[in-house]
Amino acid sequence: MDRLLELLDRKFLKDRELLELEDDEYVLECKLTKPHNAHYNEYIIKIKKDGKIEEHLVYLKHR
């Protein structure tokens, strides 16, 4: 859970970090919402933490 929260706090992720989020046991959904701008895509991450569902936004840089 510590690594998951560390990645979510960072907001701007690398490809491998987004894959790490997708594989985490606490992540319920990882969904592309829209291109944020010309350089980043926006993803919504839904996690289950302490019995509650939380939503977080993270960004992945285009290559």
N, C-alpha and C positions, 0 to 999 in steps of 0.2 A: 504494500500500500504506500510505503514511503516513496518508492521510485515513481509510482503513478502520480502522486501529488506533486512531486518535483517536476515532472514533465508538464503537468497541467499548469503549474505556476509559471513555467518558462514562456508559454504561449507560442513562440516561434520555434517550430521543430524541424529537424532534418528527417529525410525519408525513413531511415532506420528507426528513429524515435517514434514516428507515427505507427510503424509496424509493431513496435514494442507495445504501444498503447492498445492496438487492435487485439493483440494476443493476451492482454492482461485479464485475469479471471474476474476482476471487479468491473470491467468495462462491459456495458450492456449493448451499446451501439456507438459506432463511429461512422459519421455520415458527412459527405461533402455537401455543404449548403449552397455555396456559390463561389465564384471567383471574387475574392475580396478587392483586388485591384490587379494591375498588369503584372505584379510580381508575386502575389500570394493567393492561395486558395484557402477558404475558410471551412473548417470542419467543426461540427458539433459532436461533443463526446458526452455520452450519458454513462454515469457510473453509479454503482450502488455502494453507499458509504453509511455505515451504522444503521442499516435498514431503510435508509431514505435514498431516493433517486435524485442525483444532482446533474445539472447540465453545465458544460464548460465549452468555451470556444477556444480553438487553437488554430494556428496558421502554418501552412506548409509552403515553402518557397518553390516557385516554378523553376524548372531546369531548362 
